[in-house]
Amino acid sequence: MKIPSRIQPLVDDGLIDEVLQRLKSGKEADVYTVLCGDSIRCAKVYKEATQRSFKQAVQYQEGRKTRNSRSARAMQKGSKFGRKQQEETWQTAEVDALFRLDKAGVRVPEPYICLDGVLLMELVTDADGMVAPRLSDVTLTEENAISDFHIMIRNIVRMLCAGLVHGDLSEFNVLMDSQGPVIIDLPQAVDAAANNHAESMFERDVNNITAYYGQFAPQLLKTRYAKEIWQLYEEGKLTPEVPLTGRFVEEEHKVDMGSLMDEIIAAEDEYYDRLRISKEREEE
């Protein structure tokens, strides 16, 4: 097929020999299979900011580190240079996350290089060597659903131990190879410690995965792994192999209504006292 203009520099540099086909056109990138020597790999071509339809990008970028203070100031001002720096930060976020997670033992595609907005990485395949299907396209037995669900939970734990939250995890961002689920699509991954939205994103990720597998194994819907895992993380007790129960009991705090009403009445009295004093000063 015709070589996309964004991939041409990688062809010129000898990193890619041939573009085979386009796998998908998504909200943030186009994905192609490419030939690199004797290996078939995956090339993810990120769309420019003006072409992307990914919403609430600001929430995902919170807490991301920039190379220097000049870049940070430019990004805040929204200058042309700042927009370019923001775009580079967005495009390199996924490859940074992939390298970190691959090292942490999380099942993700092996990354190779990111150049000029093109991420070259492993092509995930099934047992027959074909492109691996998405989890959303797979029908599971109850037994397989339970097994794969626990594999996913363990990978989510490893991800959090590595300091990252996927931020957009669902059955559409997981591939199924011969060994089970593989997590993909990480440009919006957030720093668990630096992003104020990390906890809510983490809970949404886990709940999305639970809801999907729960279609095949309804007993999974009763689990509360998101709360349990996040509490362990906040307490500094989370490790890649920490035992999990799937249970979590909310702490209940009894409200002392008498003390609460006393505080409300005292606040009202203080408010009206200020009004009275202010009026008396005006009349003097």
N, C-alpha and C positions, 0 to 999 in steps of 0.2 A: 504494500500500500504506500501511498504518498507519505513522505516523512513530515510530521508536524514541525512547524518552524521552531518551536521551543525545544524540540528534541535534536534538531540538526547540529547544534554545537557538540553534543555528546557523540554524535556520529563522526563529526569532524575530528574529535579527539581520540577516536578509536575505542570509546567505552561501549558503544552500541554498534552492532554490525547491520542490523535490519529491524525494522518495525513490522511486526507480524499482523496485529489486529488491535482494534480498540475494544477493551473489555467493558468499560462503562463511562458514561458522562454524568458526573455528579454535581452537587451544589457547590463544591469547592475545588474539584479537580477532575481531570480526564485521566483514565487509566488505560495503559496499553501493554500488550505483551511484546517483548523485544528479544532479539537474539544477541547474545554476548558470547562470542566464541562458540563453544559447544553447548552453552547453557541458555535456557529460556528464562528470562527474568521479567520483572514487572517495572514499568516506568510510570510514575504518578506525576502528572503535569498540573501544577497548581494554577488556578485561575487568578487573574488580577483582582484586586479588591473591588473594583467597579463592576466586575462580572460575577462575583460570588453572591450567593443568596443566603449564606449562613448567618443566622440572626444572633443578636446579643453577643457579638464578638468581644465587646469591651469587657463583659463579665469574665470571659475566658482568659483575656490578656492580663487581668489584674494579677500583680505579683510576679510577672515575668521580668527577668533581669535583662537590662540592655548593656551593650558593650561599654558605654561611657556616658558621662553626664550630658555631653553635647547631644548625643542621640536621644537621650531621655527628654531633654528640653524641647528638641525639635518635634518629637512625637506628641508631646503635650500641646504644642502650639498648632500642630496640624499643617506645618509647612510642607512644601514639596519634598524637601529632604527628609522631613519627619515621616511623611507618608511612605517614602521609599524604605526608611529604616523599619517602620512598623510592618511593612509587607515582608521584608527579609526576616524579621523576628517571627512572624506567623509561619512563613514557609520552612524555617529551620526548626521550629518547635517539634514537628513530628519526628524528624530524623534524630534530634537530641533525645526525645522520649523513647524512640525505638532502641537506640544504642543502650540507654540506661536500663530499659526493661529487659532487653535481651540478656544483658549482663546479670540481671537480678533473677533470671530463670523464668520470666513470664513468657508464655507462648505467644509470640508476635512474629511477623515476617522478619527475617534477618535483613538489616539495612546494609547497603554498600556505600552509597555516596549521594549527596544532594548538591546539584550544580545548577545555578541559574534557574531556580524554581522547578527543577525536575528531580524527583527522588527515585533513585534506582535501588530496588530491593528484591528479595526472594519472591518468586511466584509460588503461592501456596497451592498444592495440588492434592487430589484425592488418591485413593489406592490404585487407580488405573492411569495415573499421570495426567488426568484432565484437570482443568481449573476447578479448584474446590468450590462447592456451593456455599451460599450463605446459610446461616443457621435458620433463617426465616423460611428457607425453601426445603427444609428437611423435616420429615416425619419421624418421630422417635417412639420407641416403646417406653413403657413406664420405667423399666429397669435402666435403659440407656439414658433416659432423661434425668433420673436421680444421679447416675454416675457422672454424666457430663456437667450437671449443675454443680456438683461438689468440686469438679475440676475447675470450673469457672470461678467459684467462690475462692478457691485456693489461689488462683491467678490474680484475682482482685486484691486479695490480701498481700500477695507479693508486690503488686503494683503500689499499694499504699505504703508498704514497708520501704519501697524505693522513693517515696515522697510524692507520688503522682496519683491523680484521680483522672480517669478517662474523660468524664464530663459529658459524653454523648453515647454511652454504652447501651446497646440493645441487640436484639436478634439480627438487626441489619448490619451491625458492625462486628460480626463474628463469622469466621469461615470454619468449615468442617473438613479437616483432612483425615487421613487414615488413623491418626492417633487421638482425634478429638477436636475440641474447639481451639481456634486461633484468633486472638483479638487484633482488629485492624482499625484504621482511621483514627489517628491520634493527633491531628494538628491543633485540636482544642484542649488537649490535656493540660490540667492545671496543677500548680504547686499546692500540695495539701496543706502546707503550713502557712503559705503567704497569701492565699486567695480566700477572701471572706465568704465566698460562696461554695467553698470546697465541700463542706459537710452536706449541704443540701444536694449538691451534684452527686456526691458519693451515694447518698441514700437513694436518689433517683436511679442511678446506674444499677445498684443491687436490686431494687424493686422491679425494674424493667426486666432484668434477667430472671428473677424469681417468677414474675408473672408469665413469662414465655414458657419456661420449663414446667410451670404449674399447670399448663394446659394438658400435659401428658401425665403428670404426677401431682394431683391436687393436694396431697399432703404437704408439698413444698410451700404452698401458699400460706401455711400457718407459721412458717419460720420468720425470724426477725434478725437475720444476719447483719443487716445494715447498721442497726443500733448497737448490736453486740460488738461488731468489729470496730466501729468508730469510738466506742467507749474505751476499748482496749488501746486503741491508737492514742487517744487523749491522755490516758493514764501511763503511757510509755511501756505498755506490756505487750504490744503487738509484735509478733515475730512471724516469719514465713510459715512456720510449722506449728503455730500456737493451736491448741485444741479449741474447737468451737462447738457450741451446742445448738445454735440457731434459736436460742431463747433469750428474751430480754424483758425485764420487769421495770416499768417506769417508776421512778421515785415519786412518792406521793407526799405532798406537803400540806398539812392542815392549815387552813387560814384562820387566824384569830380575828374574828369579825369585830369583837369589842375593841381591840387595839386599832384595827383598821379604821373604824368609825371615829375613834378618838383623834386619829391623825387627820382625817378629813375635816372634822369640826375645828381642830386647832388651825388648820390651813385656812379655812374660811374666816375664822376670827382674825387671823393675822392679815388677811386680805382686806377685810372691812376696817380694821384699825388703820391700815395704811391709807385707805380712802378718806377716813375721817380726819386724820392728821393733815393730809394734803388739802382737804377742803378748809380746815381751820386756818392753815397758812395763807390760803388765797383770800380769806375774809379779813385777815389782819392788815 
